[in-house]
């Protein structure tokens, strides 16, 4: 298959973003902070933009729910475990 310059540019941009983004980084800014908690609360309760599941599923249950908000708050303010990327049932 032939990839156009714009397609290649998009691929490179997405690959760079994936490398920068961390599990729990709901707003995809490269950091896990209280801003990610606010982003998820906005999505869940205020009709805000849908986050990427891969980055927002902090507790690894393959859903974005209030449990992910609680998980991130626990991590940020109570010394809980960091979020992990989960594919199927395997964290990585």
C-alpha positions in Angstrom: 0.0 0.0 0.0 1.1 3.5 -0.7 1.0 6.0 2.1 0.6 9.7 1.2 2.8 12.4 2.9 -0.2 13.5 4.9 -1.0 10.0 6.0 2.7 9.5 7.0 2.6 12.8 8.9 -0.5 11.7 10.8 1.1 8.3 11.6 4.3 10.0 12.9 2.3 12.5 15.0 0.2 9.7 16.5 3.3 7.6 17.3 4.9 10.6 19.0 1.8 11.3 21.0 1.6 7.6 22.1 5.2 7.8 23.3 4.5 11.0 25.3 1.1 10.0 26.9 1.0 8.1 30.1 -1.7 5.8 31.6 -4.2 8.0 33.5 -3.5 11.0 31.2 -7.1 11.5 30.2 -6.5 15.0 28.7 -3.5 13.7 26.7 -1.0 16.4 27.8 1.8 14.0 28.7 1.3 14.4 32.5 -1.0 12.7 35.1 -2.4 15.6 37.2 -5.6 16.9 38.8 -6.4 18.2 35.3 -7.0 14.6 34.2 -9.4 14.1 37.1 -11.3 17.2 36.1 -11.3 16.0 32.4 -12.9 12.7 33.4 -15.5 14.4 35.8 -16.4 16.8 32.9 -16.9 13.8 30.6 -18.8 11.7 33.1 -21.1 14.3 34.6 -21.1 17.4 32.3 -21.2 15.9 28.8 -17.6 16.8 28.1 -15.5 15.3 25.3 -15.0 11.5 25.4 -11.5 10.6 26.5 -9.4 7.9 24.9 -10.1 4.7 26.8 -6.5 3.5 26.6 -5.3 6.6 28.5 -8.3 7.1 30.8 -9.0 3.7 32.1 -6.9 4.2 35.2 -8.1 1.1 37.1 -7.8 -1.3 34.1 -11.4 -2.5 33.9 -11.8 -1.5 30.2 -14.4 1.2 31.0 -14.2 4.9 31.9 -16.3 5.4 35.1 -16.2 7.2 38.3 -14.0 4.4 39.6 -11.2 5.8 37.3 -11.7 9.2 38.9 -11.3 7.7 42.4 -8.3 5.7 41.3 -6.5 8.8 40.0 -7.4 10.8 43.1 -6.0 8.0 45.2 -2.8 8.0 43.1 -2.4 11.8 43.1 -3.2 12.5 46.8 -3.0 9.3 48.8 0.1 7.6 47.4 -1.9 4.9 45.6 -0.6 2.9 42.6 -0.1 4.6 39.2 -2.4 3.7 36.3 -1.2 1.1 33.9 -2.1 0.5 30.3 -4.2 -2.6 30.0 -4.8 -4.7 26.9 -7.4 -7.3 27.4 -6.7 -8.4 31.0 -2.9 -7.8 30.8 -1.3 -4.7 32.2 1.8 -3.3 30.5 
